[in-house]
Amino acid sequence: MNRRNYLRTSLLATTGIITAPTIVPASVFGKSAPSNKINIAQIGCGRIARDHDLAETLKYDVARVVAVAELDSIRGQKGKEYIEKFYAEKKGKPNYVDVKVYGDYREMLMDKDIDAVIISTPDHWHAKPAIDAALAGKDIYLQKPASLTIEEGRLMSDTMHRTGRIFQIGSQQRSQNPWPQFKRACELVRNGRIGALHTVKIGLPGDPGGPEVPEMPIPANLNYDMWLGTTPEVYYTETRVHPQADFSRPGWLRCEQFGAGMITGWGAHHIDTAHWGMGTEYTGPIEVQAEAKFPTSGLWNVHGDFIATAKYANGVTMYVSGDYPNGVRFEGSEGWIFVSRGNVGVTASDPSQATNSEAFSASDARILQSVIGPDEIHLYDSPEQHGNWLDCIISRQQPVAPAEIAHRSCSACLVIHIGMKLNRKLYWDPVHERFRNDDEANSMLSRPQRPKYAISI
């Protein structure tokens, strides 16, 4: 069996994906790739990598994880052990793979035998390694949100299109496993089962504030300067970074220096689902107004309770608030559909868990049973997010959540976040990605970057 047929047969057998045969460029794979598999490197070896990205990718036989890059050397070593143990148990060979460990992902990207990377880093380290990987000729799976700022998100998306790399964002609500109800809900809405869509209500949790914490010695195993990346230098304390003793929820998620809080944490998922159902995946709101409570003391300073209103050019108004049940509710002229993950949170360690007893409901139960006809809108069918990415590496077709879709869902979140900070109505131009006649708001589309880690293309 030749390489092309081996790869396609291997992946399709694992995922159940049926696609037309395609020619796979030799450049897709490392020239010395063992068994003609897709050689993958993992960037970031924290909780999301271990509990989600690696766990989901390793199960596909077509993938072979051969390297990790991690700024915390202890986590890097544990990542190596995690991968090698998986392969030893699965293959029955204790030395099936010798995973290389890098302290700097940029050195790892120089390895021409690596075909693709998974990026599971803090939010402020999303866009830059994705851009660097694309320029190095690697395909990319990136954890959401796509970027820290709207400007770097635009650079990231443009780079993916210019280089032709296969990019998938971790918006797993677009894939059938484990939540088929999201695609189903969006298809029903797009096909008019609730009449003319006019309102979307999204429930998102906020984050609590935190304590004042003293400066601590930087652990010898952590390259803290590089961990800070493009953001300003601030003193080290474990509460700001990640736990040294385990893989529980890291403190950086609650620091605005490194992310926007739950508006991008959960919002990157739910607003993406809203865009999918609204048919606005390649645009954004035209008007936003938001208000939020922010901590007045303590290290953690991302938003808490909030409410936001976003109007779109198609006439739909989207409301986002923690006052709504966690999920997405589409309201039309003839009924409504609500979709969520049920009682499942983004991760087990989130501070606010989803508490919906139903993951999929409607104003009339018959709406949920409606058959989508062959001539109606059928949305992209992806069995599982990581498997879809791997299949597209082979076919060179676009995955279910490519770069521009990732950027647009993230930028809508960030526009709302800017509205939270300014607490007044903002007028957004989604074509030019600028606020109308508002220099203060436009100054928040980017952030100053430390030169040694600045994004450059």
Backbone torsions as a table, in degrees:
resi	resn	phi	psi	omega
1	MET	NA	130.7	-179.0
2	ASN	-78.3	170.3	-174.3
3	ARG	-59.1	-43.4	-177.0
4	ARG	-60.1	-49.5	-178.3
5	ASN	-69.2	-35.0	178.1
6	TYR	-60.6	-48.7	-176.7
7	LEU	-63.6	-46.1	-177.6
8	ARG	-66.6	-43.7	179.7
9	THR	-63.0	-41.1	-178.5
10	SER	-63.0	-47.4	-176.8
11	LEU	-71.9	-42.7	-177.7
12	LEU	-65.1	-33.9	178.2
13	ALA	-66.1	-31.6	-178.1
14	THR	-80.1	-39.8	-171.8
15	THR	-100.8	-21.5	-175.2
16	GLY	81.0	10.3	-179.5
17	ILE	-75.0	133.4	176.3
18	ILE	-114.7	116.5	179.2
19	THR	-138.6	164.3	178.7
20	ALA	-73.0	147.7	178.3
21	PRO	-60.0	143.1	177.3
22	THR	-136.2	159.7	176.7
23	ILE	-86.4	129.6	-179.0
24	VAL	-99.4	118.9	177.8
25	PRO	-60.8	141.5	179.5
26	ALA	-60.8	-27.2	-177.6
27	SER	-68.9	-13.6	179.5
28	VAL	-64.0	-32.1	-172.1
29	PHE	-113.6	150.0	173.5
30	GLY	-61.9	140.4	-173.4
31	LYS	-62.7	-24.0	179.0
32	SER	-113.5	26.7	-177.9
33	ALA	-61.5	117.9	-179.9
34	PRO	-60.5	135.8	177.6
35	SER	57.1	19.3	177.3
36	ASN	57.8	37.7	177.6
37	LYS	-92.7	167.0	175.6
38	ILE	-81.5	112.8	179.7
39	ASN	-79.1	122.3	-173.9
40	ILE	-120.9	141.7	173.7
41	ALA	-116.0	141.3	179.4
42	GLN	-100.9	122.5	176.2
43	ILE	-104.2	113.8	-175.0
44	GLY	92.8	123.2	-175.3
45	CYS	-123.7	40.4	179.0
46	GLY	-89.8	-155.1	-171.7
47	ARG	-64.8	-40.8	-178.0
48	ILE	-68.1	-38.4	177.7
49	ALA	-62.6	-48.2	-175.1
50	ARG	-71.4	-45.8	-173.1
51	ASP	-83.0	-19.1	-172.9
52	HIS	-131.7	-68.3	-169.7
53	ASP	-65.5	-49.2	176.8
54	LEU	-67.6	-43.2	-178.3
55	ALA	-58.4	-38.9	-179.1
56	GLU	-78.6	-36.3	-175.4
57	THR	-77.0	-39.2	-175.5
58	LEU	-61.1	-24.0	-176.3
59	LYS	-73.8	-13.3	179.2
60	TYR	-90.1	122.3	-176.4
61	ASP	-65.6	-23.8	-178.9
62	VAL	-72.5	-18.6	-179.9
63	ALA	-95.0	146.0	176.1
64	ARG	-139.1	107.1	-179.3
65	VAL	-81.5	118.0	-170.3
66	VAL	-117.8	-8.6	-177.1
67	ALA	-156.4	156.0	172.8
68	VAL	-133.1	149.7	173.7
69	ALA	-126.5	128.2	-174.8
70	GLU	-153.6	133.5	-179.6
71	LEU	-77.4	-16.3	174.9
72	ASP	-102.7	109.3	-172.5
73	SER	-63.3	-30.6	177.3
74	ILE	-66.4	-44.1	177.9
75	ARG	-66.3	-35.5	177.3
76	GLY	-61.9	-43.7	179.2
77	GLN	-66.6	-40.2	178.4
78	LYS	-66.9	-33.1	175.2
79	GLY	-64.2	-43.6	176.5
80	LYS	-58.3	-47.5	-178.4
81	GLU	-64.5	-38.7	179.4
82	TYR	-59.8	-48.5	-177.8
83	ILE	-67.8	-46.7	-177.7
84	GLU	-64.8	-36.3	177.5
85	LYS	-65.6	-41.2	179.2
86	PHE	-59.0	-50.4	-178.2
87	TYR	-66.3	-37.4	179.2
88	ALA	-61.2	-41.8	-179.7
89	GLU	-73.1	-39.2	-177.5
90	LYS	-73.4	-42.2	-175.1
91	LYS	-93.0	-14.9	-176.7
92	GLY	71.4	22.4	-179.7
93	LYS	-129.2	113.7	-175.7
94	PRO	-64.2	-23.9	-178.9
95	ASN	-115.3	34.8	-176.8
96	TYR	-60.1	-37.8	179.7
97	VAL	-144.0	142.9	174.4
98	ASP	-111.5	96.9	-174.3
99	VAL	-73.4	126.1	177.6
100	LYS	-80.4	142.2	179.2
101	VAL	-115.4	127.4	179.0
102	TYR	-118.8	141.9	174.3
103	GLY	-87.2	-14.8	-178.4
104	ASP	-135.2	116.6	-176.6
105	TYR	-62.4	-24.8	-178.4
106	ARG	-65.8	-34.3	175.1
107	GLU	-67.8	-40.2	179.5
108	MET	-62.5	-37.6	-178.5
109	LEU	-64.6	-15.8	179.1
110	MET	-76.9	-12.9	179.5
111	ASP	-75.8	110.8	-176.2
112	LYS	-71.9	-13.5	178.3
113	ASP	-83.4	-6.8	175.7
114	ILE	-89.3	124.9	-175.6
115	ASP	-93.2	-32.0	-172.2
116	ALA	-152.9	160.0	179.1
117	VAL	-131.5	149.3	169.2
118	ILE	-110.3	127.6	-177.1
119	ILE	-110.8	111.5	-178.0
120	SER	-125.8	57.0	-174.1
121	THR	-106.3	171.9	171.6
122	PRO	-59.0	157.4	-172.1
123	ASP	-54.7	-36.8	-177.6
124	HIS	-73.6	-7.1	176.0
125	TRP	-115.1	38.0	177.4
126	HIS	-97.6	-61.4	-172.0
127	ALA	-64.5	-42.6	-175.0
128	LYS	-64.2	-52.3	178.3
129	PRO	-64.0	-28.9	176.1
130	ALA	-65.2	-44.5	177.9
131	ILE	-63.9	-46.6	179.8
132	ASP	-60.3	-40.7	-179.9
133	ALA	-65.5	-42.3	178.8
134	ALA	-62.1	-42.4	179.6
135	LEU	-67.5	-24.0	177.0
136	ALA	-87.6	2.5	177.1
137	GLY	85.0	20.3	-179.5
138	LYS	-102.0	147.5	169.5
139	ASP	-83.0	156.7	-166.2
140	ILE	-134.2	132.2	163.6
141	TYR	-111.5	122.2	-174.4
142	LEU	-120.2	130.4	172.6
143	GLN	-64.5	146.9	175.7
144	LYS	-74.4	160.8	-8.8
145	PRO	-74.8	164.3	-173.3
146	ALA	-65.4	-29.3	-173.8
147	SER	-159.5	167.2	175.7
148	LEU	-83.5	-33.5	-179.8
149	THR	-132.7	162.3	179.6
150	ILE	-67.3	-37.6	-179.0
151	GLU	-63.6	-45.6	-178.6
152	GLU	-72.4	-26.9	174.1
153	GLY	-65.0	-39.8	176.9
154	ARG	-64.2	-42.6	177.7
155	LEU	-61.4	-40.8	-179.5
156	MET	-63.7	-49.5	-178.7
157	SER	-62.7	-44.1	179.6
158	ASP	-61.6	-37.2	179.6
159	THR	-66.0	-40.0	178.3
160	MET	-62.5	-41.8	-179.9
161	HIS	-69.3	-38.1	-178.8
162	ARG	-68.9	-36.9	-176.6
163	THR	-90.2	-16.5	-179.8
164	GLY	73.5	21.1	179.6
165	ARG	-76.4	153.0	176.2
166	ILE	-85.6	118.5	-175.4
167	PHE	-123.5	133.0	174.5
168	GLN	-130.6	129.8	173.6
169	ILE	-91.4	151.6	-177.3
170	GLY	-79.2	53.9	175.1
171	SER	-93.8	71.3	-170.5
172	GLN	-69.7	-7.1	173.4
173	GLN	-68.3	-11.2	176.2
174	ARG	-82.4	-12.4	-176.5
175	SER	-105.1	153.6	-174.2
176	GLN	-66.6	-33.8	179.6
177	ASN	-107.0	118.0	14.7
178	PRO	-106.0	6.4	-172.7
179	TRP	-128.4	80.3	-178.9
180	PRO	-67.9	-15.5	-175.4
181	GLN	-66.5	-24.7	-177.3
182	PHE	-70.2	-47.6	177.2
183	LYS	-62.2	-43.1	180.0
184	ARG	-59.7	-44.9	179.6
185	ALA	-61.5	-45.1	-177.8
186	CYS	-66.6	-36.7	176.3
187	GLU	-65.0	-41.5	179.0
188	LEU	-62.7	-42.8	179.3
189	VAL	-66.2	-46.9	-178.0
190	ARG	-63.0	-25.7	-180.0
191	ASN	-98.3	16.6	170.0
192	GLY	75.8	21.0	-177.4
193	ARG	-71.1	-15.9	173.9
194	ILE	-113.7	20.7	-179.6
195	GLY	78.5	-151.8	-178.8
196	ALA	-78.4	118.2	-179.3
197	LEU	-67.8	131.5	178.8
198	HIS	-130.3	-22.2	-175.1
199	THR	-142.7	141.3	171.5
200	VAL	-128.0	131.1	178.3
201	LYS	-119.0	122.5	-176.7
202	ILE	-114.8	127.6	176.4
203	GLY	-98.8	122.1	178.2
204	LEU	-131.3	139.9	175.7
205	PRO	-77.5	165.4	170.5
206	GLY	-107.3	-176.3	177.8
207	ASP	-116.1	145.5	174.7
208	PRO	-76.7	160.3	173.3
209	GLY	-73.3	-179.9	-177.7
210	GLY	-140.5	179.1	-174.6
211	PRO	-81.9	165.3	165.7
212	GLU	-74.3	136.1	-177.5
213	VAL	-132.0	141.3	-177.8
214	PRO	-81.1	164.1	175.1
215	GLU	-66.8	145.7	179.5
216	MET	-128.1	156.4	173.4
217	PRO	-62.8	140.9	177.8
218	ILE	-71.8	126.8	178.7
219	PRO	-59.3	142.8	-178.9
220	ALA	-62.9	-23.1	-177.9
221	ASN	-85.2	-1.7	-175.0
222	LEU	-116.6	125.2	171.4
223	ASN	-83.8	83.6	-171.6
224	TYR	-69.5	-35.9	179.8
225	ASP	-60.3	-45.5	178.8
226	MET	-71.3	-33.0	177.8
227	TRP	-58.9	-40.1	177.3
228	LEU	-63.7	-30.1	174.2
229	GLY	59.9	-129.7	-176.7
230	THR	-72.4	-14.9	-171.7
231	THR	-84.3	165.2	-175.3
232	PRO	-62.2	156.7	175.2
233	GLU	-73.1	127.8	175.9
234	VAL	-139.7	157.1	-175.9
235	TYR	-66.0	152.6	179.1
236	TYR	-82.3	136.2	164.5
237	THR	-149.7	141.2	-173.3
238	GLU	-58.3	-33.3	-178.9
239	THR	-63.6	-22.1	-179.8
240	ARG	-84.1	-23.9	-170.1
241	VAL	-109.7	-105.2	177.3
242	HIS	-144.2	155.2	-178.9
243	PRO	-61.8	140.9	177.2
244	GLN	-85.8	-20.8	-173.6
245	ALA	-94.1	-19.5	-176.0
246	ASP	-154.4	-167.3	-178.4
247	PHE	-117.0	35.6	178.9
248	SER	-77.2	179.0	-172.4
249	ARG	-58.7	125.6	-176.6
250	PRO	-79.3	153.4	-178.1
251	GLY	-71.5	-25.1	-176.6
252	TRP	-60.0	-24.2	179.9
253	LEU	-61.6	-18.8	-177.2
254	ARG	-108.8	14.6	179.8
255	CYS	-115.2	120.8	-177.8
256	GLU	-62.4	-19.3	177.2
257	GLN	-61.2	-27.9	-172.7
258	PHE	-115.4	-6.9	-180.0
259	GLY	-178.4	175.2	-175.5
260	ALA	-98.3	-0.7	-178.2
261	GLY	92.9	-156.2	-173.7
262	MET	-67.3	-19.8	178.7
263	ILE	-62.1	-31.1	172.2
264	THR	-100.4	-25.0	-179.1
265	GLY	-65.1	-62.0	171.4
266	TRP	-84.0	-35.5	-172.9
267	GLY	-60.3	-34.7	178.8
268	ALA	-60.5	-27.3	176.1
269	HIS	-81.7	-56.1	-171.4
270	HIS	-71.7	-37.9	177.2
271	ILE	-68.6	-33.3	174.0
272	ASP	-62.6	-43.0	176.6
273	THR	-62.0	-42.8	177.8
274	ALA	-59.8	-45.0	178.2
275	HIS	-60.4	-39.3	-179.9
276	TRP	-62.5	-44.9	180.0
277	GLY	-73.3	-30.8	-178.9
278	MET	-82.0	-17.2	-174.9
279	GLY	74.5	31.8	-177.9
280	THR	-120.5	36.9	-174.1
281	GLU	-67.8	-21.5	-176.1
282	TYR	-116.9	27.3	177.4
283	THR	-144.6	-150.8	-179.2
284	GLY	-169.2	-177.4	-179.6
285	PRO	-67.8	160.8	175.5
286	ILE	-110.0	-13.3	-180.0
287	GLU	-149.9	133.3	-177.2
288	VAL	-137.5	138.6	169.9
289	GLN	-140.1	132.8	-175.9
290	ALA	-148.2	154.8	171.3
291	GLU	-143.0	148.1	-175.4
292	ALA	-152.1	156.6	172.7
293	LYS	-95.3	131.5	177.2
294	PHE	-119.9	143.8	177.7
295	PRO	-59.1	144.4	179.2
296	THR	-100.3	-4.6	177.5
297	SER	-155.5	168.0	178.5
298	GLY	93.0	166.1	-177.3
299	LEU	-70.5	-40.9	-176.0
300	TRP	-81.8	125.9	-171.6
301	ASN	-135.7	16.7	175.0
302	VAL	-74.8	168.6	-174.4
303	HIS	-63.5	150.9	170.4
304	GLY	-104.0	-125.0	179.3
305	ASP	-61.5	141.9	-178.0
306	PHE	-156.6	166.2	170.5
307	ILE	-145.9	138.6	-178.3
308	ALA	-139.3	147.1	175.3
309	THR	-123.9	128.3	179.2
310	ALA	-129.8	125.1	179.5
311	LYS	-105.1	140.6	-178.7
312	TYR	-111.8	158.2	-176.5
313	ALA	-64.9	-22.1	179.2
314	ASN	-81.2	3.6	177.1
315	GLY	94.0	-3.7	179.8
316	VAL	-83.7	137.6	174.2
317	THR	-109.2	130.8	-179.8
318	MET	-111.3	127.0	175.9
319	TYR	-108.8	137.7	-179.2
320	VAL	-131.7	124.9	-177.6
321	SER	-166.9	153.9	172.5
322	GLY	-74.2	-7.4	178.1
323	ASP	-75.5	-16.4	178.4
324	TYR	-93.4	156.5	173.6
325	PRO	-58.6	143.6	-178.1
326	ASN	-63.7	112.7	-177.1
327	GLY	152.9	-164.3	-177.3
328	VAL	-128.9	126.1	178.0
329	ARG	-116.2	119.5	176.6
330	PHE	-97.3	127.2	-179.7
331	GLU	-118.9	127.7	-179.6
332	GLY	-125.1	-178.0	-177.8
333	SER	-68.8	-16.4	-176.2
334	GLU	-125.5	16.1	177.8
335	GLY	148.6	-171.6	-178.8
336	TRP	-142.4	158.7	174.6
337	ILE	-132.7	133.8	174.8
338	PHE	-117.4	135.4	179.8
339	VAL	-136.9	140.7	-179.9
340	SER	-156.4	-175.8	174.3
341	ARG	-91.2	11.2	-176.8
342	GLY	71.6	-127.9	-178.7
343	ASN	-93.6	20.4	-177.1
344	VAL	-101.6	131.0	175.4
345	GLY	-87.8	176.6	174.5
346	VAL	-60.0	-48.4	170.8
347	THR	-141.7	163.5	-175.6
348	ALA	-64.9	-19.3	-175.4
349	SER	-100.9	9.8	177.0
350	ASP	-64.2	145.2	-177.1
351	PRO	-70.8	-27.9	179.5
352	SER	-121.8	113.9	-177.1
353	GLN	-93.0	150.8	173.8
354	ALA	-66.1	140.3	-177.9
355	THR	-128.9	25.2	179.8
356	ASN	-77.4	130.3	178.4
357	SER	-76.1	-24.4	179.4
358	GLU	-116.9	138.0	177.4
359	ALA	-93.1	-14.9	-174.0
360	PHE	-155.1	115.6	-179.2
361	SER	-148.4	167.6	-177.8
362	ALA	-151.8	165.8	179.0
363	SER	-63.6	-27.4	176.3
364	ASP	-137.1	122.6	-176.5
365	ALA	-57.6	-24.5	-179.3
366	ARG	-66.9	-24.3	178.3
367	ILE	-61.2	-41.0	-176.0
368	LEU	-69.5	-21.0	-179.3
369	GLN	-94.2	-1.4	-176.9
370	SER	-60.9	138.1	179.6
371	VAL	-89.9	130.1	175.6
372	ILE	-84.7	117.1	-175.9
373	GLY	-71.7	163.5	-177.2
374	PRO	-63.1	-25.4	-178.8
375	ASP	-96.9	5.7	179.0
376	GLU	-94.4	-178.3	-178.4
377	ILE	-74.9	123.9	174.5
378	HIS	-118.0	117.7	-177.2
379	LEU	-78.2	163.0	-178.8
380	TYR	-51.0	128.9	-178.5
381	ASP	-101.7	108.1	179.4
382	SER	-119.0	114.3	179.7
383	PRO	-60.5	-42.8	-179.4
384	GLU	-155.3	143.6	-168.7
385	GLN	-61.9	-46.2	-178.6
386	HIS	-72.0	-38.6	177.6
387	GLY	-65.1	-38.2	176.6
388	ASN	-62.1	-40.6	176.4
389	TRP	-61.3	-46.7	-179.5
390	LEU	-63.0	-41.8	178.6
391	ASP	-61.6	-38.4	-178.8
392	CYS	-74.3	-26.3	172.4
393	ILE	-60.5	-37.6	179.5
394	ILE	-74.7	-48.7	-174.8
395	SER	-80.1	-21.3	-174.0
396	ARG	64.5	24.7	172.6
397	GLN	-93.6	162.2	179.8
398	GLN	-72.9	137.9	177.0
399	PRO	-78.1	-178.1	-175.4
400	VAL	-69.0	-25.8	-177.9
401	ALA	-133.3	73.1	-177.5
402	PRO	-75.7	-177.9	-168.4
403	ALA	-60.7	-44.7	-175.7
404	GLU	-68.7	-38.9	175.0
405	ILE	-62.7	-41.8	178.0
406	ALA	-61.0	-43.8	-179.1
407	HIS	-65.3	-40.9	-176.0
408	ARG	-69.7	-37.9	177.1
409	SER	-68.1	-39.4	178.5
410	CYS	-68.2	-42.5	-177.2
411	SER	-65.5	-34.1	175.9
412	ALA	-62.7	-40.7	176.1
413	CYS	-61.3	-44.7	-176.3
414	LEU	-70.9	-32.8	174.0
415	VAL	-62.6	-42.3	176.6
416	ILE	-63.5	-40.3	179.8
417	HIS	-63.1	-40.4	176.0
418	ILE	-62.5	-38.3	175.6
419	GLY	-62.2	-37.8	175.8
420	MET	-60.2	-42.4	-176.1
421	LYS	-70.8	-35.5	-176.1
422	LEU	-93.3	-21.5	174.7
423	ASN	55.3	45.2	174.4
424	ARG	-156.0	166.7	-177.6
425	LYS	-68.8	136.3	179.6
426	LEU	-124.8	144.7	179.9
427	TYR	-113.8	114.8	-173.0
428	TRP	-104.7	136.4	174.8
429	ASP	-103.5	101.7	-175.2
430	PRO	-73.0	-12.9	177.6
431	VAL	-78.6	-51.0	-179.0
432	HIS	-91.9	-8.1	179.3
433	GLU	54.6	54.2	176.1
434	ARG	-142.4	151.7	171.8
435	PHE	-79.9	144.4	-177.9
436	ARG	-79.8	120.8	174.1
437	ASN	52.3	47.2	-177.4
438	ASP	-147.7	87.4	-177.6
439	ASP	-64.7	-35.7	-179.1
440	GLU	-64.2	-46.2	179.4
441	ALA	-66.0	-39.5	179.9
442	ASN	-66.0	-27.3	177.6
443	SER	-68.0	-14.0	-178.3
444	MET	-97.5	5.8	177.9
445	LEU	-75.8	-15.9	178.4
446	SER	-141.6	172.8	176.2
447	ARG	-133.6	150.8	172.7
448	PRO	-59.8	143.0	-178.6
449	GLN	-121.4	138.0	174.8
450	ARG	-63.1	127.9	-172.3
451	PRO	-53.9	-37.7	-174.8
452	LYS	-68.6	-17.7	179.2
453	TYR	-123.8	11.7	-176.6
454	ALA	-64.2	149.2	176.4
455	ILE	-74.7	128.0	177.9
456	SER	-140.9	136.3	-180.0
457	ILE	-135.5	NA	NA
